[in-house]
């Protein structure tokens, strides 16, 4: 059977002290099952839409990995047993995910991360430029605003009488 690409979103208790041990446990399950991690995202602590086990917040983790159906079943079995896990959802992203697909997906993720970093740097640079220009334009705008207000008063004053 061909390896598949899975995505598992895990909702954990918000006050979890041993988050690093939980992450290493999941990664250990993936490695033991012959899977490879494509992407991992720690979404952090977020407010829930409704209370789950009397908690209003939860900690989200997203795992994108390659492996067989037995690996996904084993991961879900371990998540069911763990009391710290509120909910989880596993999706099949691709039914046939080869080593070439894995390399292409990792390359695409690296390119996307580089693009985001360059966009962030460009935005920060633009913000610093506008902060320097902002002081000069504020003085010009305030002078212009006073003239506009006077014109507006004159125009409205003529209409009232």
Wavefront OBJ file of the C-alpha trace (Angstrom):
o trace
v 0.000 0.000 0.000
v 1.216 3.509 -0.812
v 1.921 5.952 1.975
v -0.651 8.690 2.415
v -0.474 12.275 3.567
v -2.421 13.032 6.738
v -3.176 16.138 8.718
v -4.121 15.826 12.396
v -5.387 18.747 14.458
v -5.232 18.174 18.205
v -7.034 20.229 20.869
v -5.355 19.945 24.265
v -6.093 21.204 27.757
v -4.986 24.858 28.049
v -3.061 24.443 31.317
v -0.812 21.685 30.037
v 2.604 21.957 31.734
v 4.163 19.043 29.852
v 3.520 20.302 26.312
v 7.031 19.414 25.151
v 6.676 15.832 26.388
v 3.334 15.532 24.580
v 4.912 16.817 21.342
v 7.805 14.361 21.660
v 5.337 11.530 22.344
v 3.410 12.270 19.127
v 6.626 12.612 17.117
v 7.810 9.309 18.604
v 4.605 7.597 17.479
v 5.106 9.009 13.981
v 8.724 7.817 13.828
v 7.912 4.385 15.268
v 5.163 3.907 12.658
v 7.525 4.736 9.802
v 5.990 8.148 9.131
v 7.706 11.386 8.264
v 6.687 14.780 9.573
v 6.012 17.203 6.714
v 4.959 20.193 8.813
v 4.216 21.008 12.430
v 2.422 24.124 13.680
v 1.813 25.118 17.269
v -1.242 27.377 17.084
v -1.068 28.091 20.781
v -3.775 28.798 23.324
v -7.052 30.014 21.812
v -10.565 30.685 23.009
v -13.035 27.915 22.212
v -16.412 28.496 20.555
v -18.086 26.607 23.396
v -16.865 25.097 26.673
v -15.198 21.703 26.388
v -14.852 19.814 29.669
v -15.685 23.112 31.451
v -12.719 24.856 29.813
v -13.061 28.037 27.720
v -9.565 27.842 26.201
v -7.614 25.110 24.475
v -4.136 24.588 23.028
v -4.041 23.626 19.329
v -1.367 21.555 17.570
v -1.338 20.718 13.848
v 0.643 17.775 12.456
v 1.036 17.195 8.718
v 2.732 13.852 8.090
v 3.274 10.978 5.682
v 2.496 7.405 6.656
v 0.261 4.408 6.225
v -3.289 3.932 7.484
v -1.973 1.872 10.408
v 0.088 4.873 11.563
v -2.944 7.164 11.568
v -4.957 4.557 13.450
v -2.181 4.141 16.041
v -1.890 7.899 16.537
v -5.668 8.220 16.995
v -5.663 5.289 19.444
v -3.041 7.061 21.571
v -4.933 10.350 21.398
v -8.130 8.632 22.604
v -6.315 7.242 25.637
v -4.636 10.513 26.644
v -6.711 12.537 29.134
v -5.038 15.826 28.140
v -6.541 15.596 24.635
v -9.995 17.200 24.371
v -10.571 16.524 20.679
v -8.681 15.583 17.527
v -9.400 15.399 13.820
v -7.424 13.505 11.180
v -7.832 14.215 7.477
v -6.392 12.365 4.484
v -4.790 15.038 2.296
v -3.480 12.684 -0.390
v -4.138 8.973 -0.858
v -0.855 8.431 -2.707
v 2.070 10.417 -1.331
v 5.473 9.323 -2.633
v 8.966 10.394 -1.587
v 9.054 12.830 -4.524
v 5.800 14.361 -3.327
v 7.265 14.645 0.163
v 10.362 16.451 -1.134
v 8.204 18.769 -3.260
v 5.914 19.548 -0.292
v 8.879 20.369 1.960
v 10.414 22.552 -0.754
v 7.105 24.372 -1.218
v 6.828 24.971 2.540
v 10.382 26.352 2.666
v 9.679 28.656 -0.285
v 6.457 29.848 1.356
v 8.273 30.529 4.629
v 10.963 32.501 2.776
v 8.282 34.504 0.955
v 6.533 35.291 4.263
v 9.817 36.412 5.823
v 10.621 38.717 2.888
v 7.076 40.128 2.975
v 7.400 40.745 6.715
v 10.758 42.488 6.253
v 9.335 44.626 3.432
v 6.314 45.578 5.594
v 8.554 46.523 8.532
v 10.738 48.601 6.234
v 7.681 50.388 4.838
v 6.433 51.081 8.386
v 9.734 52.672 9.413
v 9.699 54.842 6.287
v 6.123 55.996 6.918
v 6.918 56.771 10.571
v 9.662 59.162 9.432
v 7.448 60.711 6.750
v 4.400 60.827 9.052
v 5.735 63.759 11.113
v 6.288 65.868 7.998
v 2.892 65.144 6.459
v 0.975 65.729 9.716
v 2.055 69.370 9.851
v 1.064 69.929 6.213
v -2.298 68.228 6.741
v -3.154 70.308 9.821
v -2.468 73.517 7.938
v -4.676 72.355 5.082
v -7.420 71.226 7.461
v -7.774 74.690 8.969
v -8.344 76.227 5.558
v -10.912 73.577 4.661
v -12.807 74.138 7.900
v -12.985 77.875 7.256
v -14.312 77.266 3.739
v -16.894 74.840 5.139
v -18.025 77.403 7.743
v -18.379 80.075 5.106
v -20.358 77.771 2.843
v -22.634 76.547 5.621
v -22.976 80.001 7.145
v -24.353 81.329 3.846
v -26.899 78.504 3.649
v -28.279 79.029 7.147
v -29.287 82.663 6.650
l 1 2 3 4 5 6 7 8 9 10 11 12 13 14 15 16 17 18 19 20 21 22 23 24 25 26 27 28 29 30 31 32 33 34 35 36 37 38 39 40 41 42 43 44 45 46 47 48 49 50 51 52 53 54 55 56 57 58 59 60 61 62 63 64 65 66 67 68 69 70 71 72 73 74 75 76 77 78 79 80 81 82 83 84 85 86 87 88 89 90 91 92 93 94 95 96 97 98 99 100 101 102 103 104 105 106 107 108 109 110 111 112 113 114 115 116 117 118 119 120 121 122 123 124 125 126 127 128 129 130 131 132 133 134 135 136 137 138 139 140 141 142 143 144 145 146 147 148 149 150 151 152 153 154 155 156 157 158 159 160 161
